[in-house]
Amino acid sequence: MSKTISGFSKFTKAEKINWLTESYLYENSNAKSILEQYWNDDENLQQLHDDFIENTITNFYLPFGVAPNFVINDKTYALPMVIEESSVVAAASLVGKFWSTRGGFKTEVISTTKIGQIHFMYAGKKADLETYFNKNKTELFAATASITKNMEKRGGGILNIELKDKTDKIANYYQLHITFETKDSMGANFINSCLEAMANAFKNEEIEVVMSILSNYVPACLVRAEVSCKIEDLGGENPQKFAEKFYQAVRIAEVEPYRAVTHNKGIMNGIDALVLATGNDFRAVEAGVHAYAARSGQYTSLSHCSIENGIFKFWIELPLALGTVGGLTGLHPMAKLSLEVLQKPSARELMQIMAAAGLAQNFAALRALTTKGIQHGHMKMHLQNILNQLDANNSEKAIIEKYFDTKTVSHSAVVKKFEEIRASKVNWVNFLNFEDIKNTLSTLKTNAKPLFGKMNGQQMVEHLAFLMKISNGKIKADYFVEDEKSARRKAFLNTDGELQVGFKASMLSEEPIPAKFNSLEESINDLILQIEDFQKHFKTAKLENHPFFGELDYKYWQKFHVKHFTHHFKQFGLV
């Protein structure tokens, strides 16, 4: 099939997926199922997402996390954050809590003016253009009356229109520079509609309009966030030394562009996560913020620090053009929910919340960099991503996480440890060897505490007996498992894989069942009896239903019990 296509936008979603998989993903037999498994089961909700953009074929999930304990202007917030980078939410949470006991974040909106421009070419005399502009300026306001009516009711609208001469940059180039107040709306559509209406009213035979568009550079839409405390309140072994190193780290970012870019990227980790969660335009925010960081002609730090009279002060000032009404904020259910989590802020309040999030993220990064290094915490979080890539089960994860508690995490080191665990031979329990089972369980205490899970020693023994009773037909597991699922699940019983920590059939309760027998010894004797009956039962029986794996014969029940006994013996350190 051709890799070029005509009329693609008119294809159905299924046709688009078929074309894509046949043209570009033909070597991946799972491609179609991967695309479809991310569809939402609710057709109306999926249609809502489909309509956000063009040629939608599936959804792309990102984690939605929450950073609690942010005190901003004496009000407590939990910040919804959408981001794929590990450690960002954890760092924000730690810093939010840290400053909540030191006065919290103090924020203020400095200004909220936004910009739109009409770019045009004019070859005549500048004086004639100025006369024409001044004569028609009122008409430009009038041309947008129907558009600005509702915005003006909310206290917004067009603030001013200026004529700017740019002929020193490009011959015959002028612009109308228009300032706006858009209140709780980000205002992109509003501004662009106003600009186009003005351009149509302004142009004539001598004025050639090139384009009319808002600017994402909003240096007059500013917000400030700050934290401060006595140096000794910073804590740690040597708070004075920490404050001084922190100050130097900020100064380096102020004078060194190579450092400033990474420094500001860390700030945007916190801001972008909130921008995404609330359905705002992170690309517009990023572009405007980085332009502001370079406004002096050299790219520099967005944050600043001072140490004066024993007081540590850390602050940020940056432009943020945001909205809490209109656009995706009013369409995406999760964006609306995020704004509810934030207690339905106005656009001005949201600016302040995001500035605090950016400052918190920057504080976390600089604190790590100037103390134990950024990789210590980051790689601990990244460890989970590596383990997921390796498809480690819960038991393997627990072992590896504990191993790296006091060791440096690297991808190669994690892979090596993982391979060591996988290569080690599992000491499978032969549940049909009655003497070994009795001898092993004789070391168990009734109220022994497990390494994982909630059962005590006696409850574990009776749990094993319960599953034995299902396999020997004394208890019927009336849970239907479809043949397709059963076949897929039974395949696991043929592998060397162990039952994962947390594995539980749906018929079992969340809490352990109280012990039936008066003593652990009685429970063990009952278990041995059930094992004996299991062997007798399958001399005549062919199949018994397992609540998770479906119908199993003697061979498969035996494989299950080996895994099940091994799993629970490991739970109490018996193997």
GUTITOR-236949 format. One record per residue (C-alpha): y, z, x. Coordinates in steps of 0.25 Angstrom, whole numbers, plus 5000, padded with zeros to 4 digits. Layout:
YZX/...
END
This chain:
500050005000/501449975005/502250085011/503550025004/503650024989/504649974978/504850054965/504350184970/505250264962/504750204949/503250254953/502650374946/502450494954/500950464955/501250314959/502150364970/501150464976/500050354976/500950254983/501350364993/499950404996/499450264997/500550215006/500850335015/499750445013/498550365012/497850445024/498050575016/497050585005/497650715000/499150664999/499150634984/498550774981/499550844990/500650774983/500150804969/499750954972/501250984974/501650934960/502051044950/501051064939/502151074929/502450934926/503950964921/504251044934/503650934943/504450824935/505750914938/505350904953/505050754953/506450734947/507150804958/507050674967/506550534967/505050494970/504550634969/503050634971/502750784973/503450914977/503650974991/503551124991/504351224999/504151375000/505051454991/505251594997/506151714995/507051795004/507351934998/508352045001/509551965003/510852045000/512051954999/513352014995/512652144991/511752064981/510252054984/509551914984/508151854986/508351714992/507451604988/507151515000/506451375000/505951335014/504751295022/505151365035/504351495038/505151615042/506451575034/506151665022/505551775030/506751775039/507751775027/507051885020/507051975033/508551955035/508951975020/508252105021/508852145034/510252115030/510052175016/510152315022/511352285031/512352235020/511752105017/512351965017/513851955014/514251815009/515451745004/515751604999/516951555007/517151424999/516351324990/517151194991/516251064992/516650924997/516550784992/517150654998/517450514994/517450425006/518250295005/518850185013/520350155012/521050055021/522450065016/523650155020/523250305020/524650345013/524250255001/522850315000/523450455000/524450414989/523350354981/522450484983/523550574979/523950494966/522450484962/521950624966/522150684952/521350564947/520250594956/520050734950/520150674936/519050574939/518050684940/518550764928/517250744920/516450784932/517150904936/517350964922/516151054922/516351094937/517751134934/517351224923/516451304933/517651314943/517351194952/517751054953/518550964963/519451054972/520250944979/520250804984/520850764997/521050625004/520550625018/520850515029/519650485038/520150365044/520050425058/518550425056/518350295049/519350185046/519850185032/519050315028/519550415018/518950515009/519250604997/518850745001/518550824988/518250974987/517451024976/517051164970/515651154963/515351294960/513851324958/513551184959/513251114973/514051004967/513450884974/513350794961/514650854956/515450814968/514850674970/515150644955/516650684957/516750604970/516250484964/517150494952/518350514962/517950404970/517950304958/519350354954/519850344968/519350214974/520250084972/520249944979/520750014992/519850134992/518350104995/517550234992/516350235002/515650354995/515850484987/515050604991/515050754992/514950825006/513850925010/514850975020/515551085013/516251175023/517151235012/515851285004/515651405013/514851535012/514751645022/513651755024/513751875033/512851995037/513352105046/512952245050/513152345061/512352305074/511452425074/511052385060/510452265064/509252345069/508252315080/508052375093/509452325098/510352285087/511552265097/510752165105/510252095093/511652075088/512152025101/510951925102/511151875088/512651855090/512351775103/511351685095/512351655084/513351625095/512451525102/512251455088/513751445087/513951375100/512651295102/512351185092/510851175096/510651315092/511651315080/510751205073/509551295073/510351415070/510951355058/509551295054/509051435053/510251465044/509951345035/508451395034/508951505025/509951425017/509151295015/508051385009/508951434999/509651304997/508251244993/507851354985/509051344976/508951194975/510251164983/510351044993/509951095007/510250965014/511750975009/511851125013/511151095027/512150975029/513351055026/512951175033/512651105046/513951015045/514751155044/514051205056/514651085064/516051085058/516651125071/516051005078/514951085084/513751135076/513751285076/513151405070/513351435055/513151585057/513951685066/513851825071/514751935076/514652075082/515852155081/516052305081/514552335080/514452235068/513452125067/513952005058/513251875056/513751775046/513651625042/514651535035/514151395030/514451295019/513451295007/513651204995/512651254985/512351254970/511751344960/511851244948/511551094947/510651014955/509251064959/509651204957/509651184942/508351094942/507351154952/506651274946/506451344959/507951324963/508351384949/507351504952/507951514966/509351534960/508851634951/508251714963/509651714969/510151774956/510851644951/511951634962/513151544961/513351434971/514251534979/513251644979/512151544983/513051504995/513051644999/511551674997/511251555006/512251595017/511551725017/510151665018/510651575030/511251695037/509951775035/509151655041/510051645053/510051795055/508451795055/508351685065/509351745075/508751875074/507351815077/507951725088/508651845095/507551945094/506051895094/506251745092/506251655080/504751615082/504251755080/504551755065/504551615063/503151585068/502551705061/502951635048/502551495054/501151555056/500851545041/501251395041/500251375053/499151455046/499351375033/499251245041/497951295047/497451325033/497151465038/496551555027/497151695023/496151765033/496451675044/497951695041/497851845041/497151845055/498151745061/499351815056/498851955061/498551885075/499951825076/500651965072/500851985087/500751845093/501651725094/501351625083/501251475087/500551365080/499551345091/499251495092/498951505077/498051385077/497251445089/497051575081/496751505068/495651415075/495051545082/494951605068/494351485062/493351465074/492851605073/491551615066/491551695052/490651805052/490051775038/489351885030/487951855026/487951925013/486451905011/486151995022/486152125014/485952215026/487152165033/487952175021/487552315019/487852355033/489152285034/489652345020/489152485025/490352495034/491352465023/492152585016/492352585001/493852585002/493952505015/495252425015/495152275016/495852185027/496252095015/496252105000/496152224991/494752274989/494152394996/492752395002/491952424990/492752334981/492452224991/490952244991/490952244976/491752114976/490652054984/489652094974/490452044963/490451904969/488951914972/488751944957/489451824953/488551744962/487251804957/487651784942/487951924938/489451894936/489851764930/491151704936/491651624924/492751544932/492551394931/492851324944/493051174943/491951094950/493051024959/493651164963/492251224965/491851104974/493051124983/492951274983/491451274986/491751184998/492351305005/491051385004/490451285014/491551315024/491651425035/492951465028/493151605024/493651655010/495151675012/495851815010/496251814996/495151724990/494851774976/494151714964/495051704952/494051794944/494351914953/495452014951/496652034960/496352174962/494952234967/493952274957/493652424958/492352464964/491152464954/490252554962/490452694966/490252674981/490352564991/488852574994/488452544979/489352424980/488652374992/487352394986/487752314974/488252204983/486952194990/486252184976/487152074972/486851994985/485352014982/485551964967/486351844972/485151794980/484251824968/485151754958/485151624965/483651604966/483851554951/485351534949/485951404954/487451424953/488451544950/489951524948/490951574958/492351604952/493051524963/492051424969/491351384956/489851374954/489051404967/487551404971/486851504980/487251434992/488751424989/488751574983/488151614997/489251545004/490251614996/489651754997/489651735013/491151705013/491451805002/490651925009/491351885023/492751875017/492552025011/491852075023/493052025031/493952095021/493452225026/493152195040/491652195039/491452065046/
END
